[in-house]
Amino acid sequence: MDQHKIVFSNFNGGGFGDNARYIAEECIRRKIPYKLYWVCSNPALPFPKELNLVPPNTAAFVYHMATAGCWVDTTRKLYYFKKKKNQTVLKKNYR
């Protein structure tokens, strides 16, 4: 488990937007010493260079979700990911 890794997901790869975007931008602005990953279906879209892009529905996606200390999500997971005891999950969806 990497407590200095955050995985952001906006509608499971729907692009750089919604509430997760603002949290990621603030992490970048504050220069926090964390590895930042963004789940992205279309790497041709513009993203900040500080974000490492991870395609959804891949082994890399599952790996980073399993090893990240924090998830920032805007929607429910398509796969069954069980939050581990030492992981933090920020659900920033609309309800």
Secondary structure, DSSP 4 states (H G I P E B T S, - for coil): -EEEEEEEESTTT--S-HHHHHHHHHHHHTT-S-EEEEE-S-TTS---TTEEEE-TTSHHHHHHHHHEEEEEESS--SS--PPPTT-EEEE----
